[in-house]
Amino acid sequence: MKTGYHVVYARDYFQGIDDAQAFGFDFAQFELGVPEYYLDGLPPTQLRAIRDYADGHGVELTFHAPGDNVSLFADYPCVRRGNLEQFKRILEQANLLHARHMTVHAGDTSAFKQSGHVDDDFLSAHAKYYEDVLYENLSDLITNAGGVLICLENYHLNEIIMRAAQRLIGEGRELWLTLDVAKPYDYEFYRRNKKAIREMHIHDINPAIGRSHQTVGTGNIDFAFFKQFYGPDVYMNFEVRPVEEAAKSKLALEAI
């Protein structure tokens, strides 16, 4: 089982790699929403130094794409072009670093509910439009991925996202899946596409404080249930901070 942790609080790439090795992780997943890890502007010499350092420590590199303020549903022409250009640059650098995969969030669509209505009539009327936007944007990422696997996470997963993803998977495109065990997911979608799962995000939900990203075993997630989605190509990424708690979570999951 390949295990890694979500790097957010390390000083830089080198410390993140050091921590991965020190705590017995096979890979480090750097969060590209953290300014210290931005790949833009890093010269080839620095990228080679990071890659060689990771290789020398026996640590693979993976990435989590920026997602909190970036959406693959972006449809304004200039914003859309800018988003895709940014992802293209990230993927160019990630390939130079020999990254195994990059996990992405789909993001959110526009939503405008009417008074007294439970469903969103606007979103229902524009579902195919947003499905096509996501399909096209993911297609662009796949085209520019090089040797990096593009893994779509179940962040705010809904029917629109699943339909766009299923189209790409059904066409034999190189779209892969990340299953975050603490986020909403559709059992049948992941059962049907089990062969496409390349990463699982592991963390617990503590109902007492209403928070996810807690140490495994301190919340109410039934981790044994998710064993059915595991396979030899699935990397187990512990999204628990700091790294010491990720290491505790690794031991707890192994015990389960």
C-alpha positions as CSV (number, residue, x, y, z in Angstrom):
1,M,0.0,0.0,0.0
2,K,1.4,3.4,-1.1
3,T,0.8,6.0,1.6
4,G,1.4,9.7,1.7
5,Y,0.3,12.9,3.4
6,H,-1.1,16.3,2.4
7,V,1.7,18.8,2.7
8,V,0.4,22.2,3.8
9,Y,2.5,23.4,6.7
10,A,6.0,22.4,5.6
11,R,8.4,25.3,5.2
12,D,9.2,24.4,1.6
13,Y,9.4,21.3,-0.7
14,F,12.6,20.0,1.0
15,Q,11.0,20.0,4.4
16,G,7.9,18.4,3.1
17,I,10.0,15.6,1.6
18,D,12.0,15.3,4.8
19,D,8.8,14.9,6.8
20,A,7.5,12.2,4.4
21,Q,10.6,10.2,4.8
22,A,10.8,10.7,8.6
23,F,7.2,9.5,9.1
24,G,7.4,6.5,6.8
25,F,5.3,7.9,3.9
26,D,5.9,6.8,0.3
27,F,4.8,10.1,-1.2
28,A,4.1,13.7,-0.4
29,Q,1.2,15.5,-1.9
30,F,1.9,19.3,-2.1
31,E,-1.1,21.6,-1.9
32,L,-0.8,24.1,-4.7
33,G,-3.2,26.5,-2.9
34,V,-0.2,27.2,-0.6
35,P,1.9,30.2,-1.8
36,E,5.2,28.6,-0.7
37,Y,4.6,25.7,-3.1
38,Y,3.6,27.7,-6.2
39,L,5.4,26.3,-9.2
40,D,5.3,29.4,-11.3
41,G,8.7,31.0,-11.7
42,L,10.7,28.0,-10.4
43,P,13.7,27.7,-12.8
44,P,14.6,24.3,-14.2
45,T,17.6,24.1,-11.9
46,Q,15.3,24.4,-8.8
47,L,12.9,21.9,-10.2
48,R,15.8,19.4,-10.8
49,A,17.0,20.0,-7.3
50,I,13.6,19.2,-5.8
51,R,13.2,16.2,-8.0
52,D,16.6,14.9,-7.2
53,Y,16.0,15.5,-3.5
54,A,12.8,13.5,-3.6
55,D,14.4,10.7,-5.5
56,G,17.3,10.6,-3.1
57,H,14.9,10.3,-0.1
58,G,12.7,7.6,-1.8
59,V,9.7,9.9,-1.8
60,E,7.3,10.3,-4.8
61,L,5.7,13.7,-5.5
62,T,2.0,14.3,-6.2
63,F,0.0,17.5,-6.2
64,H,-3.4,18.8,-5.2
65,A,-4.4,21.5,-7.6
66,P,-5.7,24.8,-6.3
67,G,-9.4,24.4,-5.9
68,D,-10.9,26.7,-3.2
69,N,-10.7,29.8,-5.4
70,V,-10.4,28.1,-8.8
71,S,-13.2,26.3,-10.6
72,L,-13.3,24.0,-13.6
73,F,-16.8,25.3,-14.2
74,A,-15.4,28.7,-15.0
75,D,-17.1,29.8,-18.2
76,Y,-16.4,33.5,-18.6
77,P,-14.1,33.4,-21.7
78,C,-11.1,35.4,-20.3
79,V,-11.3,33.7,-16.9
80,R,-11.6,30.3,-18.5
81,R,-8.6,30.9,-20.7
82,G,-6.6,32.1,-17.7
83,N,-7.5,29.1,-15.6
84,L,-6.6,26.6,-18.3
85,E,-3.3,28.4,-19.0
86,Q,-2.5,28.3,-15.3
87,F,-3.2,24.5,-15.2
88,K,-1.1,24.0,-18.3
89,R,1.9,25.7,-16.6
90,I,1.4,23.7,-13.4
91,L,1.3,20.5,-15.5
92,E,4.5,21.4,-17.3
93,Q,6.3,21.9,-14.0
94,A,4.7,18.8,-12.5
95,N,6.0,16.7,-15.4
96,L,9.5,18.1,-14.9
97,L,9.2,17.0,-11.2
98,H,8.1,13.5,-12.3
99,A,4.9,13.9,-10.3
100,R,2.7,10.8,-10.4
101,H,-0.7,12.5,-10.3
102,M,-2.6,15.7,-9.6
103,T,-5.9,15.8,-7.9
104,V,-8.4,18.5,-8.9
105,H,-11.7,19.8,-7.7
106,A,-14.5,20.4,-10.2
107,G,-15.6,23.5,-8.4
108,D,-19.1,24.9,-8.3
109,T,-21.6,26.1,-10.8
110,S,-23.8,29.2,-10.5
111,A,-27.0,28.6,-8.5
112,F,-30.1,30.8,-8.2
113,K,-33.0,29.3,-6.3
114,Q,-36.4,30.8,-6.4
115,S,-38.4,31.7,-3.3
116,G,-40.4,28.8,-2.1
117,H,-38.7,26.3,-4.3
118,V,-36.6,23.4,-3.0
119,D,-34.8,22.6,-6.3
120,D,-32.7,25.1,-8.3
121,D,-34.7,25.7,-11.4
122,F,-31.9,27.7,-13.0
123,L,-29.4,24.9,-12.5
124,S,-31.8,22.3,-13.8
125,A,-32.3,24.4,-17.0
126,H,-28.5,24.8,-17.5
127,A,-27.3,21.4,-16.4
128,K,-26.2,20.3,-19.9
129,Y,-24.5,23.6,-20.4
130,Y,-22.4,23.3,-17.2
131,E,-21.7,19.6,-17.9
132,D,-20.3,20.6,-21.3
133,V,-18.1,23.3,-19.7
134,L,-16.7,20.9,-17.2
135,Y,-16.2,18.2,-19.8
136,E,-14.3,20.6,-22.1
137,N,-12.1,22.0,-19.3
138,L,-11.2,18.5,-18.0
139,S,-10.5,17.5,-21.6
140,D,-8.0,20.4,-21.8
141,L,-6.3,19.3,-18.6
142,I,-6.0,15.7,-19.9
143,T,-4.6,16.9,-23.3
144,N,-1.9,18.8,-21.5
145,A,-1.2,16.3,-18.7
146,G,1.8,14.6,-20.2
147,G,2.8,11.8,-17.8
148,V,0.8,13.2,-14.9
149,L,-2.5,11.5,-14.0
150,I,-5.5,13.9,-13.7
151,C,-7.6,12.7,-10.7
152,L,-11.0,14.2,-10.2
153,E,-12.0,14.4,-6.5
154,N,-15.6,14.0,-5.2
155,Y,-15.7,17.6,-3.9
156,H,-19.3,18.9,-4.0
157,L,-20.0,15.8,-6.2
158,N,-23.4,16.1,-8.0
159,E,-25.1,14.6,-11.1
160,I,-23.5,17.2,-13.4
161,I,-20.0,16.4,-12.3
162,M,-20.6,12.6,-12.5
163,R,-22.1,12.9,-16.0
164,A,-19.1,14.9,-17.3
165,A,-16.7,12.5,-15.7
166,Q,-18.5,9.4,-17.0
167,R,-18.4,10.7,-20.5
168,L,-14.6,11.1,-20.4
169,I,-14.1,7.7,-18.7
170,G,-16.5,6.0,-21.1
171,E,-14.6,7.5,-24.1
172,G,-11.4,6.0,-22.7
173,R,-9.8,9.3,-21.9
174,E,-7.2,9.5,-19.2
175,L,-9.4,10.8,-16.5
176,W,-8.9,9.1,-13.1
177,L,-10.7,9.5,-9.8
178,T,-9.9,10.5,-6.2
179,L,-12.3,9.2,-3.6
180,D,-12.3,11.4,-0.4
181,V,-13.9,9.2,2.2
182,A,-15.2,12.1,4.3
183,K,-16.9,13.9,1.4
184,P,-20.3,13.1,-0.1
185,Y,-20.0,10.4,-2.8
186,D,-22.3,8.2,-5.0
187,Y,-21.7,4.5,-4.1
188,E,-22.8,3.3,-7.6
189,F,-20.7,5.8,-9.5
190,Y,-17.5,4.7,-7.6
191,R,-18.4,1.0,-7.8
192,R,-19.0,1.3,-11.5
193,N,-15.7,3.1,-12.0
194,K,-13.5,1.3,-9.4
195,K,-10.8,0.7,-12.0
196,A,-10.4,4.4,-12.5
197,I,-9.7,5.2,-8.8
198,R,-6.1,6.2,-8.3
199,E,-6.2,7.9,-4.9
200,M,-8.1,7.9,-1.7
201,H,-8.1,10.8,0.8
202,I,-8.2,9.5,4.3
203,H,-9.4,11.6,7.3
204,D,-12.1,11.4,9.9
205,I,-15.1,13.6,10.8
206,N,-15.6,14.5,14.4
207,P,-19.3,15.3,14.9
208,A,-18.6,16.9,18.3
209,I,-16.7,19.8,16.6
210,G,-18.4,19.5,13.2
211,R,-15.0,19.2,11.4
212,S,-13.4,16.8,8.9
213,H,-9.7,16.4,8.4
214,Q,-9.4,14.8,11.9
215,T,-7.1,12.0,13.0
216,V,-8.4,8.6,11.9
217,G,-10.3,6.9,14.8
218,T,-11.4,10.1,16.5
219,G,-14.6,10.5,14.5
220,N,-17.5,8.5,12.9
221,I,-16.1,7.4,9.5
222,D,-16.4,3.6,8.9
223,F,-13.1,3.1,7.2
224,A,-13.5,-0.6,6.8
225,F,-16.4,0.1,4.4
226,F,-14.1,1.8,2.0
227,K,-11.7,-1.2,1.6
228,Q,-13.9,-2.3,-1.3
229,F,-12.7,0.6,-3.3
230,Y,-9.0,0.0,-2.7
231,G,-6.7,-1.6,-5.3
232,P,-3.0,-1.9,-6.1
233,D,-3.0,1.4,-8.1
234,V,-4.7,3.4,-5.4
235,Y,-2.5,5.7,-3.4
236,M,-3.7,6.4,0.2
237,N,-3.3,10.1,1.0
238,F,-3.8,11.1,4.7
239,E,-5.4,14.6,4.6
240,V,-4.7,15.2,8.3
241,R,-2.6,18.0,9.6
242,P,0.0,18.3,11.0
243,V,2.2,15.5,9.7
244,E,2.4,13.9,13.1
245,E,-1.3,13.4,13.1
246,A,-1.2,12.0,9.6
247,A,1.3,9.4,10.8
248,K,-1.0,8.5,13.7
249,S,-3.8,8.1,11.2
250,K,-1.7,5.8,9.0
251,L,-1.1,3.5,12.0
252,A,-4.8,3.7,12.9
253,L,-5.9,2.8,9.4
254,E,-3.5,-0.1,9.2
255,A,-5.0,-1.5,12.5
256,I,-8.5,-1.2,11.1
